[in-house]
């Protein structure tokens, strides 16, 4: 709980960012994003942990740098911290650990002003590696004096995501929404025993809006919701240079 409060405090101090591209005239953008994410996962392998399914809860604080290589192409990299909680996996609770990744956005269609409707596709890869400690019984587990040891557990994964979205314009707002396909490739390791982790739902949706803070559209607050493959709320602040 303390680490989660630290993450939230840092996010309040820094504000936050979204995946949305910056104004076309600004080739470089930077921002930060706070996300509260929940996702259903399942486990398969030699490691038996009560139930093969669970719900991952994570608080994520990330910074992102974007570079507009050409009008239709934006590349971005991101780095931050995240923790994860999985009650079904022996009350697994990690401290905050580095989260890093990157991706690209390709604008497939750009309409004329004032509506300026655009269709775009995002590709994103994110890596997260966490650890916790748990008590394991090694002998006399059903007796009055069980023999227990403290062992390290490590959960890590890589998430791949591809989304297709549409954006519009309404006064100072830029609403957006679309569909996403995502995949988890992960490992749960206790000592030499491992299990594979994967997503339970691959297809989901997202919707949100940019709220521009100036006429030049160089600074904006972003709010985004997503569901099905992941249930998440993300709030962001971004600025273009």
Secondary structure, 3 states (H helix, E strand, C coil): CHHHHHHHHHHHHHCCCCCCCCCCCCCEEEEEEEEEEEEEEEEEECCCCCCCEEEEEEEEEEEEEEEEEECCEEEEEEEEEEEEEECCCCCEECCCEEEEEEEEEEEEEECCCCCCCEEEEEEEEEEEEEEEEEEEEEECCCCCCCEEEEEEEEEEEEEEEEEEEEECCECCEEEEEEEEEEEEEEEEEECCEEEEEEECCCEEEEEEEEEECCCCCCEEEEEEEEECCCEEEEEEEEEEC
